[in-house]
Amino acid sequence: MNTQINISKGQLSLASGILMGLSYPPGWGIFALFGLVPIIRIWITSTPIISLKYSFLSAITCNTISLYWIGLNSGASIVPVIISLIAAILYLSIFWAILGYCISSFEKKFSRTIYLIPFLWVTMEFSKSYGPLAFPWSSLALTQTKFLPILQMIDLTGSEGVSFWVILVNIITYFFIYKIKLNIKEYGVLLVLVIMPIFYGLYKIDQLSELIWEKREISIIQPNIDPNLKWESSYRNKLYADMDSLNTLAYNLIPDLVLWPEAALPNYMRVSYLRKKYEKLALNTSIPLLMGTLDYKTLNDERVSLNGSIFFDGSNHNSMYYKLFLVPFAEYIPLSSKLPFLKKLNFGQGNFYPGDENTVFNLDSVAFSNLICYDLSNPIIVKDFINNGARFLTVQANVAWLQNSSGVRQFFEMAKLRAIENRSGVAISANTGISGIINPIGKVLNNIPFERQEVIKGKVFLNNEVTFYTKYGNIFSKICFLICATCFIIFKLKRL
């Protein structure tokens, strides 16, 4: 590529969209290190409106490739599923469009706007992680989960630090391809900013690998059950028999804890006649069991459903955790709690009520917390569990709805980010996979492949201390936001 080749803006836009879409798991993360170069060219050389248009096109391309699995939900009818996929892609693409518009606008007033792009990108990711339509899933950090050294910085910066680094690498690549001349100081600063996180990562991996970690052994069950059959009465006896058989295998391994996946049985276990059976099992074996289950409660004279987990610890008092971060339009309708008429809309979604507590369970002398599926995508929620005393994390999921797609792989890879951010071990039990255990540096210690019925036992690491990110949250993102806000104010003043 060079400036003499006649490449249209449409081609540049599509090139970035394709490369970035393919960089997400299970694709090739290296594409992300140069995939934004074509769209950066548009941002730097085009008017704000043109930049907005082609950024939107690029984002639609990227999101379609990386998030197509949203349209594979086998638990809903085809029409609402396709509508939800299109709506999600268009909504998320708006953020790229606004970003492109802002960059091109700044470029008209400031000569070095390109250096502001990493800050603007982090601000964009920061913004789309809040509100009723929050979607922190698509962070650029997810593209680098195979490159553990660069991930280690997120114990300081959160996942946005990796996004910042990825953008910096793209900027250096842009300078090289388009033969942009820089002074020695600029080259020096850029190289230091790119290389320093890698050295930090290598240092942390070496340091943490030498530590002696306290551990607990967990038996993880992956039942590989078709979620569309789970609630059918004709399948119920087989399901109970299969789960009992797998549970026996899990207990025979004599772990410290047995972990079941999300909504494992077709009942409300807290009030089911089967509850006594599992209470007795935990009491007689002195091995606790954490089981995913649906539940309900009465709130303001209305019965509401919750997605929860029940912890059988050998006593008659079974602690419960209720999912905090529900999936918009799949588990609830955004704003329906304030506008009740929205609950009457039927998109094939569930109508769940969110939990309100960062529950901590006690396993002998150790506290731990559980996440239910989409909870894992929200780093703020996860760190709050650790701040509440959890020494390790379990995850219960049922991504079987997504079939054998990249969404299943992305979910498992995301657990690496949460493990490193909080330097805590993570154990995952997913209905059809991928299940496994990840250590505090993001290394997969045990795993069960997708669509395999299996029970494994592995050691989950307990955190030794609270990380900077766990303690202070996304300070890095807020600093980037403040820098962008300051530049915006200066930009507005220059226009007066």
N, C-alpha and C positions, 0 to 999 in steps of 0.2 A: 504494500500500500504506500502511495506517496501522493503529494498534493496535486500532481499532474494528472492522475487517473480520474476520470469523470465518474464518480460514484454519487448517485442521487441520494438525497436525504432520506427517501423512503428505504433505500437499500441499507443505509447506515443504521436507521432505526430498527429495521428487521434483524440486522446482524447482531446488534446489541441484545435485542429481545431473545433471539434464539440462543446465543451464547450464555446469557445469564440464566435463562430457563433450564438449560442443560447442565448448569453448574450445581444445581441443588441435588441432594441425594435422591436416587442412587447414581447420579450423573458424575460429571468430572469437575471437581472443585477448582481445578487450575484454570478453567475457562473464565471464572469470575475475576481473575487477576488481570485480564485484558478485555473482558467482554463489554465493559462500559466505555471503552475508548471511542467507538463510533458515535455513541450518543453524546459523549463529551464534546466531540467535534461539532455537533449540531448546537449544543448549548453555548459554545464559545463563539460561533460564527453566524448565528441566526438571530432573527428578531424574537422577542418574547412570545408572540403568538405562534410563530412557526415552531419554536422550541416546545411550546406547550403541546401542539398538535402531534409532533413526532415523538415526544416523550410518552404521550398517551398511547400511541401505536406500539411503541417499544414495550411498554409495561403490559399491555394486553397480550402481546406475544409471549413475554416472559412468564406472566401469571398463568396463561393457558397451558404452557408446557409444564410448569412446576406444580400447579395446583389443580390440574385436570381431575384429580381423584375426588374433588368435592362433588363431582357429578356421578360418582360411582356408588352412592349410598343405596345399598340393596334393601334397606329397611323402609324406603319411601317410594311412592309412585314416581314415574319418570318425569312428569311435567314439573312438579315442584322442585325436583332435584336439578333439572336443567336450568330452571329459573334461578335457583340459589347459586348455581355455578356461574352463570352469566352475571348476576348481580354482584357476587363477590369479586369477580375479575374486574368489572367496571369500577366498583368502589375502590379497590386497592390501586387501580391504575390512575385514579384521580391524584393520588399523592405524588406519583412520578410527574404527572402533568404540571402540578403546582411547582414542584421542584425545578423542572425545566424552565418554566416561566420566570421564576425568581432568579435563577442563575443568569439567564440571558439579560434580564433587567439590570442586574448588578454589573454585568459585563460592560454595559453602555456607560457606566459611571466610574468603574474602578478597573485599573489596568491589570490587576493580579487576582481577578475574581476566581480563577481556577483553584487557588489555594483555599477558597472558602467552601468548595464543593464538599469535602469530607465533613465539615461542620454542619452544612445544610442537610446532607444525607442522614447523619445521626439524628438531627432534629426531626426529620421526616419519620424515621423509625420510632423515635420517642413519641411523636404525636399519634401515630396510628396504633399505639399500644394502650391507649386510654379511651374511655367512653363506652357506650353500649355496643358499639361495633368494633371493639378492640380486637386486633389480630396481630399479636407479636410473633406469630409462627414464622413469617417470611424474612426474618433477619438475615442479612448477608453472612453472619457468623455461621449459619447452618451450612453454607457452602464449603466451609473449611474444617469440618469435623474429622476429616481423615488426616489433617495436618496438626497433630497434637501440640507441637511447640508454640504455634501462634495462638492457640486457644488459651494457653495458661494465663495470659494477661487479664482474662475476664474475672479473675478473683479480685481485681482492682477496678476495672472499668465496666464490667458487665459485658454482655455480648456486643454492645455498640462499639466497644473498643476494637473488636475484630472488623466490624463494618468500616470503621474509620481507616484501619490499616489496608483493607482491600481497596478502598477508594484511592488511597495514596499510591499504591502499586499501579493502579490504572493511570493515575496522573503522570507518573514517571514514564510509563509505557507510551502514553500520549506524547510526551515531550520527545521521546526517542523516535517515534514513527513520523511525527510531523516536523522533526528537526528544529525544535524550539530551543534557542540558545539561552542558557542560564549562566549566572555568575557562579563562582566557586562556592560562595556562601550558600546559595540556594541549593546547589547540588549536595553540599555537605549536610545541611539541615534535613533534606528529604531522605538521604541515605541513612542518617542516624535514626530518623523516625521509623523507617522501614526495618532496619536491622536490629535496633534495640529490643523490640518485643520478641524477636526470635531468640536472642541471647537470654532474655528474661525467661522465656519458656523452657529453653534447654536447662537453665539453672534450676528452675522450679521442679522440673521432672527429675533431675538428678538428686536434688535435695529431698523431695518427698518420697522418692523411691528408697532412700536410706532410712527413713523413719520407721519405727516400730508402731504399727497401727493396732489398736484394739479392734476386735472383729466379733461378729455374730454369724452363726450359720443359719441359712434360710433355705427351706425347701420351696421351690417355685413350681406351681402347677400350670401347665398350658393345655387345656382340655380339647382345643380345636373343635368347638361346637358351632354349628351353623346358627347364627343368631335369629334367623327367620323361623327356625323350628322350635326355639327355646320355649315359647309360650303355647305351643300346640299340645293339647291334652294327650294326643296319641303318641307323642314323643317323650312325654314327661318321665315315664318309668325308666326308659333307657337312659335318659339324661341323669337322673338321680343315681342309677346304678353305676354309670361311667364315672361320675364325680366321686362316689364313695370308693370305687376301686382306685382312682388316682390319689385320693386323699390317704388311703391306706399305704400306698407306695411312698407318699411324702412323709408320713409319720414313721414308717419303717426305717427311713434314713436318719432318724433321731436328730433333727435340727433344733435350733433354739426357737424357730418360728416357722409356721406354714403359711404360705401366701397364695390366695386364690385371686382370680381376675375379677374385673368389674361385673356387677350384676350376674353373678355366677349361676344362680338358681332362679327358677320362675316363681318366686314367692317373696313375701315381705318377712324376712327371717326374724326380725325383732319380735313379731307377733305370731310366728309360725309354730306349729306343734313340734317341728324338727329342731327348734332352738335348744331344747333340753338335751338332745342327742349330742350336739356339738359342745355344749357346756360340760357335759359329763366326760367327753373325750379329752377336752383340754385339762380337766381336773385330774383324771386318772393317769394321764401321760405326763403332766406338767409341761406340756408343749402348747403354747398359745396358737390360735388360728385367726388370721385376718381374712375376712370374706367380704366380697363386694355384694351389696344387696340394695334393692329398692326399698323405700320406706315412705311413710306418710305421717303427717301431723295436722292438727287443727290450728289454724291461724286466723284470727278475726272471724270466727264462726264459719270458716271455709276450710275444707280438707284440701291440703296441698301435697303434691308428690315430691320426693327428694331422691337424688341419686347418692347412695351412701355406702359406708363400710361398717361392719360390725366386728368388734374385737372380742373374741372369746379368750379370756385370760385365766380360766379355771375357777372363776368366782361366779356368783349369780348376777353380778352387776356387769353388764356388757356395754363397754363404751362404744359410742357411735361417732363417725365423722360424716359430714355432708359436703358434697362437692361445692366449691366456692365459685369456680369459673365455668359457667355454662356456655355451651356452643350456641351462638345466635342463630335463630331460625331452624335449629335442629333440636335443641332441648328447651328453648323458650323463645318468645317473641320479644325483642328489645322494647323497653318502655311499657310492657304490658302490666307491670306492677302499678304504674301510675295511670295507665289508660286501660282499664279492665276489658273494654270492648275488643281490644286487640287479641285477647285470648280466644275469642270466638272464631278468629281466622284459622283456617285449616290448610297448612302447607305440608301436612304429613309429619309435623314436628311433635315432640313431646312438650308437655307443659309442666316443667319442673320448677321448683323453687330453690334458690341458692342457699347454701349454708351460710353461717355467719361467725364461725369460730375456727381458729387455727388449732385444731385438736392435736394433742400430744398423747400418745399411748405409752405405757410403761412395760418394758420387756426386761424382767428381772431388775437390775439396777440402772438400766439404760432407757432413755426416752427416745422415741422415734415418731415420725409423722407419715401419713399416707396422702398421696395425691391420686385423684381419679381422672385419668385420661387427659382432657384438655387443660386441667390444672397445670400440667407439666409445661405448657407453652408460656406461662406467665411467670417470669423470674421474680417479680415483686411478691407475688403470693408465696412462691417457694421459699424465698429468703425469710419471710415472716415466720414460717414454721421453724426454721433453724434458730431464729432469734427467740422463739418461744421455748427453746430447750431441746429440740430434736437433734439427736446425734447421727442419725442416718435417715434415709427416705425410702419408702416403698411406693410403687406406682401400680395401680390396677387399671387395666385398659380393656376395651373391646373394639379395637380398630378393624374387626372383621367386616364391619359395614363398608369399609373402603376396599374390600377385596384384595387381590394380590397386586397392589399398586405402589407407586413411589411414596404415597402418603404414609404407608406402614413403615417404610424405611426412614422417612424423615422424622417420624415420631420417635423411633428408637434412637436416632442420632441426636435428637434434641436433648435426650437425657444426659448426654455427655456435657452439654453446656451447663445444665443445672448442677451436675456433680462437681465440675471445676469451679463454678461461681462460689459454691459454698464449701468446697473441699470435703464433701460428704459422699459416702458410698450410696449407690442407688440400686435397688432391686426392683425389677419389673416383671409383673405377671400379666400377660396379654392373652385374651381368649384364643386367638389363632396365631399369635406371634406378632412381632418378635419379642420374646421374653429373655431376660438375662440379668446380669449383675455388672455394674460399671464402677470402677474405683475412683478416688478423688482426683486423679490426673486425667480422667476421661478414657482410660483403657478398659476395653470389654474383657471381663474375666471369664464369664460363662454366658452362653446364649443358646436358645432353642430357635431354629429356623422357622420361618412362616409355614403354617399349615402342617405342623407336626404335633401329634399328641405325645406329650412327654413330661416327665418330672425330673428336675435336677436339684442338686444341693450345692450351694456355694457360700463363700464367705463374703459378707458385706463389711466394708471398712467404716469405722466410726470416726467422725470428725474430731480433730485435736484442738481446734480453736476456731473462733469466728473470724471469717475473712473480712477484709476492708469492704468488699461489695456487700456482704451479708449485713454488716453493721451500718453502712451508710447509704446503701442503695445506689441508684443510678446518678451519682454526683457527676460523673463524666458526661452523661447525656445532658444534664442541666447546664453544665459549663458550656457545652457546644450550643445549646439553645440560647444562652445569654449572649454569646459571641454573635450569633446570627441576629438576635434581636437588636443588639447595639448597631450592627451594620445596617439593619433595616432603618433604624432611626436616622443614622447618618445619611443614608440614601434618600430618605424623605426630606431631610433638611436641605440637601443639595438641590432638590427639585423645586424648593421654594424660591 
